[in-house]
Amino acid sequence: LLGVALSLSTQLPTGVAVALTSAALALMMLRLRQGNQLADDTVLGILSHGALALGLLILALFEPVTMNWMGYLFGDILAISWVDIGSAALLAIVALGLLSWHWQALVLIAVDQELASVDGISVVRMELLFMLLLAMVIALAIKIVGILLITAMLIIPAATARTFARGPTQMAILASGIGIISVWGGIGGAFQWDLPTGPAIVVTALLLFLLATLIGKPLARIRVPN
C-alpha cells in the first residue's frame, strides 16, 4: 500500500513505485536483522504494519478523487496491459535463471545459515538477491491479485506443495504448478460469475490446499511402511 500511495502522490508508475518500496523495505529488513536480537517475524511485522500505516497517511493527504480502491486492494485483470505481460515474462525468465543458478545456495541458507557461511556462501548477498526478486514479483502481481491478497499467493501454493513434496526442488516445482492452476482457475471463475479476480484466485488456491490436505494424509500413510 505504501508503494501505491507513493505512486499516486508522485505520479510514478505503480509498478515502479511498488518495486522501489519493496526493495527499500527488503534492504531495511536485512539491515535490522544483522546484529539484532529481534526475530525475523518481529522485524517483518514492524516493517509491514509500519509501511501500511504510512501508506494510509499518505493517501489521506493526497487522496485522488478518481482512485480505484477495489482495483488496488483486490486486483483488476482489465488493468493489465501488454507492457505488463511483457514485463512479467521477462521477469519470469530472469527469476528462473537466477534461482536455478543459486538454488543449492538458497536451499542451504534456508536449512542452516551458519553452515552456508562455512561453505563459503555469502548469506547476505543471497538473501538480498532473493528479496529483490520477490519485490519485483510483488510489484507485477499486485494488478492481478491486489495488495491485500498477494501474501496469500506467496504462502498457499507452497503450503499445498509441501503436502506432497519430498524435497525442496520438488516442492518448488509443485508450488509453481499449483500457483498457475490457481491463477487460471480463479480468472476463469471470475469471468464466469463476474467476481473480483484477486479473491477468486486466492479462493481457488485455498480449495486446492484443502483438497491436498484431505488427500495428503491417506497418501502419507501409504508411503510410510508399517
C-alpha positions as CSV (number, residue, x, y, z in Angstrom):
1,L,0.0,0.0,0.0
2,L,2.9,2.4,0.7
3,G,4.2,1.9,-2.9
4,V,0.7,2.6,-4.3
5,A,0.4,5.7,-2.1
6,L,3.8,7.0,-3.3
7,S,2.8,6.3,-6.9
8,L,-0.4,8.3,-6.6
9,S,1.4,11.2,-4.8
10,T,4.4,11.4,-7.0
11,Q,2.9,10.3,-10.4
12,L,5.3,7.4,-10.7
13,P,4.1,4.3,-12.5
14,T,2.6,2.0,-9.9
15,G,4.8,-1.0,-10.7
16,V,8.0,1.2,-10.4
17,A,6.9,2.7,-7.1
18,V,5.9,-0.6,-5.6
19,A,9.1,-2.3,-6.7
20,L,11.3,0.5,-5.3
21,T,9.3,0.5,-2.0
22,S,9.5,-3.3,-1.7
23,A,13.3,-3.2,-2.4
24,A,13.8,-0.5,0.2
25,L,11.9,-2.5,2.8
26,A,13.9,-5.6,1.9
27,L,17.1,-3.7,2.4
28,M,15.8,-2.3,5.7
29,M,14.8,-5.7,6.9
30,L,18.2,-7.2,6.1
31,R,19.9,-4.3,8.0
32,L,17.7,-4.7,11.0
33,R,18.3,-8.4,11.2
34,Q,22.1,-8.0,11.3
35,G,23.3,-7.8,14.9
36,N,19.7,-7.6,16.2
37,Q,18.2,-9.9,18.7
38,L,14.7,-9.5,17.2
39,A,13.1,-12.5,15.5
40,D,12.5,-12.3,11.7
41,D,8.8,-12.4,12.2
42,T,9.0,-9.4,14.6
43,V,11.1,-7.3,12.1
44,L,8.7,-8.3,9.3
45,G,5.6,-7.4,11.4
46,I,7.1,-4.0,12.3
47,L,8.0,-3.1,8.8
48,S,4.8,-4.4,7.1
49,H,2.4,-2.7,9.5
50,G,4.5,0.5,9.6
51,A,4.5,0.7,5.8
52,L,0.7,0.1,5.8
53,A,0.1,2.9,8.3
54,L,2.5,5.3,6.4
55,G,0.7,4.4,3.2
56,L,-2.7,5.2,4.7
57,L,-1.4,8.6,5.9
58,I,0.0,9.5,2.5
59,L,-3.3,8.5,0.9
60,A,-5.2,10.7,3.4
61,L,-3.0,13.7,2.4
62,F,-3.0,13.1,-1.4
63,E,-6.2,11.1,-1.9
64,P,-7.2,11.4,-5.5
65,V,-10.9,11.8,-6.4
66,T,-10.9,9.0,-9.0
67,M,-8.9,6.4,-7.1
68,N,-9.9,2.8,-7.9
69,W,-9.6,1.3,-4.4
70,M,-11.0,-2.1,-5.4
71,G,-8.5,-2.5,-8.2
72,Y,-5.6,-1.8,-5.9
73,L,-6.8,-3.9,-3.0
74,F,-8.2,-6.9,-4.8
75,G,-6.7,-6.8,-8.3
76,D,-8.1,-5.8,-11.6
77,I,-7.4,-8.1,-14.6
78,L,-8.6,-5.4,-17.0
79,A,-5.9,-3.1,-15.8
80,I,-3.2,-5.3,-17.2
81,S,-1.5,-4.0,-20.4
82,W,0.7,-5.8,-22.9
83,V,3.6,-3.9,-21.3
84,D,2.8,-5.6,-18.0
85,I,2.6,-9.0,-19.7
86,G,5.9,-8.5,-21.4
87,S,7.5,-7.3,-18.1
88,A,6.1,-10.4,-16.3
89,A,7.5,-12.7,-19.0
90,L,10.9,-11.1,-18.8
91,L,11.0,-11.1,-15.0
92,A,10.0,-14.8,-15.1
93,I,12.9,-15.7,-17.3
94,V,15.4,-13.7,-15.2
95,A,14.0,-15.0,-11.9
96,L,14.0,-18.7,-13.1
97,G,17.6,-18.3,-14.3
98,L,18.9,-16.7,-11.1
99,L,17.0,-19.2,-8.9
100,S,18.3,-22.1,-10.9
101,W,21.9,-20.8,-10.8
102,H,21.8,-20.2,-7.0
103,W,19.3,-22.9,-6.0
104,Q,21.7,-25.0,-3.9
105,A,23.0,-22.0,-2.0
106,L,19.5,-20.8,-1.3
107,V,18.4,-24.2,0.0
108,L,21.5,-24.5,2.2
109,I,20.8,-21.0,3.7
110,A,17.2,-22.0,4.4
111,V,18.4,-25.1,6.3
112,D,21.3,-23.6,8.2
113,Q,22.8,-20.1,7.6
114,E,26.0,-20.8,9.7
115,L,26.7,-24.0,7.6
116,A,26.1,-22.0,4.5
117,S,28.6,-19.3,5.6
118,V,31.2,-22.0,6.5
119,D,30.7,-23.5,3.0
120,G,31.7,-20.1,1.5
121,I,28.3,-18.8,0.6
122,S,27.6,-15.1,1.0
123,V,24.4,-15.3,3.1
124,V,23.6,-11.6,3.0
125,R,24.1,-11.4,-0.8
126,M,21.9,-14.4,-1.4
127,E,19.2,-13.1,0.9
128,L,19.3,-9.7,-0.8
129,L,19.1,-11.3,-4.3
130,F,16.0,-13.3,-3.2
131,M,14.3,-10.4,-1.6
132,L,14.8,-8.1,-4.6
133,L,13.4,-10.8,-6.9
134,L,10.5,-11.1,-4.5
135,A,10.0,-7.4,-4.6
136,M,9.8,-7.4,-8.4
137,V,7.3,-10.2,-8.4
138,I,5.1,-8.5,-5.9
139,A,5.2,-5.2,-7.9
140,L,3.9,-7.1,-11.0
141,A,1.4,-9.3,-9.2
142,I,-0.4,-6.5,-7.5
143,K,-2.5,-5.7,-10.6
144,I,-3.8,-9.3,-10.7
145,V,-4.2,-10.3,-7.1
146,G,-4.2,-7.0,-5.2
147,I,-2.4,-5.6,-2.2
148,L,-4.4,-7.5,0.5
149,L,-4.2,-10.9,-1.1
150,I,-0.6,-11.0,-2.6
151,T,0.7,-12.6,0.6
152,A,-1.8,-15.5,0.3
153,M,-0.4,-16.4,-3.1
154,L,3.1,-16.5,-1.7
155,I,2.1,-18.9,1.1
156,I,-0.8,-21.1,0.0
157,P,0.7,-22.8,-3.1
158,A,3.9,-23.5,-1.2
159,A,1.9,-24.9,1.8
160,T,-0.1,-27.1,-0.7
161,A,3.0,-28.4,-2.4
162,R,4.6,-29.2,1.0
163,T,1.9,-31.9,1.5
164,F,3.2,-34.0,-1.4
165,A,6.8,-32.8,-1.9
166,R,9.8,-35.0,-0.8
167,G,12.4,-32.3,-1.2
168,P,12.9,-28.5,-1.8
169,T,13.2,-28.8,-5.6
170,Q,10.1,-30.9,-5.9
171,M,8.3,-28.5,-3.6
172,A,9.3,-25.5,-5.7
173,I,8.1,-27.2,-8.9
174,L,4.8,-28.3,-7.4
175,A,4.2,-24.8,-5.9
176,S,4.7,-23.2,-9.2
177,G,2.2,-25.6,-10.9
178,I,-0.3,-25.0,-8.1
179,G,0.1,-21.3,-8.5
180,I,-0.5,-21.4,-12.2
181,I,-3.6,-23.6,-11.8
182,S,-4.9,-21.2,-9.1
183,V,-4.4,-18.2,-11.4
184,W,-6.1,-19.7,-14.4
185,G,-8.9,-21.3,-12.3
186,G,-9.5,-18.0,-10.5
187,I,-9.5,-15.9,-13.7
188,G,-11.9,-18.4,-15.3
189,G,-14.3,-18.3,-12.3
190,A,-14.1,-14.5,-12.1
191,F,-15.2,-14.1,-15.8
192,Q,-17.8,-16.9,-15.5
193,W,-19.5,-15.4,-12.4
194,D,-18.5,-11.8,-12.6
195,L,-16.3,-11.9,-9.5
196,P,-13.2,-9.9,-8.4
197,T,-10.2,-11.5,-9.9
198,G,-7.9,-11.4,-6.8
199,P,-10.3,-13.1,-4.3
200,A,-11.3,-15.7,-7.0
201,I,-7.6,-16.7,-7.5
202,V,-7.0,-16.9,-3.7
203,V,-10.1,-19.0,-3.1
204,T,-9.1,-21.4,-5.9
205,A,-5.7,-21.8,-4.2
206,L,-7.4,-22.3,-0.9
207,L,-9.7,-25.0,-2.3
208,L,-6.6,-26.8,-3.8
209,F,-4.9,-26.6,-0.3
210,L,-8.0,-28.1,1.4
211,L,-8.2,-30.8,-1.2
212,A,-4.4,-31.5,-0.8
213,T,-4.9,-31.7,2.9
214,L,-7.7,-34.3,2.6
215,I,-5.8,-36.4,0.0
216,G,-2.3,-35.9,1.6
217,K,-3.0,-37.8,4.8
218,P,-4.1,-41.1,3.2
219,L,-1.1,-40.8,0.8
220,A,1.3,-40.3,3.7
221,R,0.0,-43.4,5.3
222,I,0.6,-45.4,2.1
223,R,4.1,-44.0,1.8
224,V,5.2,-44.9,5.3
225,P,5.8,-48.7,5.7
226,N,4.3,-50.4,8.7
